Amino acid sequence: MRTKRPEWMLKSKCAHDPNIVKFMRETRIDPFYDLKGKEGRAFISAYCSNCPVKLICKSEGFTNHEKGTWGGITESQRRTQRQNLHKDFLRLQEQLRALLPGGAIPNA
């Protein structure tokens, strides 16, 4: 059974692009999942750059740990971004501990 796509996804550039559909049929390659390396990232980044739902798509991929490319960002790029955010969070915690009396950070 197929899940109904969210409304925002139906407004995406890739949802109705006959060139992408043709490319996938002819090559059996899904450019949003199968393209690797600099060329693949460059193609996807350029393709997604003017999509009307790029930010929503990027957020969806990041928040839900999706596979493949979402909003022009590959899975490995999202993984790196998550790691950097975690490092930033740990640095912020240390800075807060240094500023607060007794180094205790209250629970939020």
HELIX and SHEET records of a PDB file:
HELIX    1   1 GLU A    7  LEU A   10  1                                   4    
HELIX    2   2 PRO A   18  THR A   27  1                                  10    
HELIX    3   3 GLY A   37  CYS A   48  1                                  12    
HELIX    4   4 LYS A   54  THR A   63  1                                  10    
HELIX    5   5 GLU A   75  LEU A   99  1                                  25    
HELIX    6   6 PRO A  101  GLY A  103  5                                   3    
END                                                                             
